[in-house]
């Protein structure tokens, strides 16, 4: 079974069901960890170019 939203995707066959950004294998928790550590959104996006700025902003506005 898969779970999908416009931003978050979870599939037990991919990374054991860890929620990732749609269209990537980048865990949502990675962005949250970067922001909690005081890193900028731009730094996260530089390290994970498969995540779009729009996805990261939408998630950060919703969860942070």
ZIUR-V106668 format. One line per field, one symbol per residue. ss: DSSP state (@ for helix, = for strand, . for the rest). psi: psi as a letter, one per 30 degrees, with the letter a starting at -180 (. if undefined). burial: 1 if it has 9 or more other C-alpha atoms within 8 Angstrom, else 0. Layout:
ss: ???
psi: ???
burial: ???
//
This chain:
ss: .===...====..=@@@..==.....=@@@@@@@@@....@@@@@@@.....@@@@@@@@@@@.
psi: klkklfekkkkffjhggkklkkglgjkefeeeeeeefglleeeeeefiffkleeeeeeeeeef.
burial: 0001001111110100111111000111001101100010100110000010001101110000
//
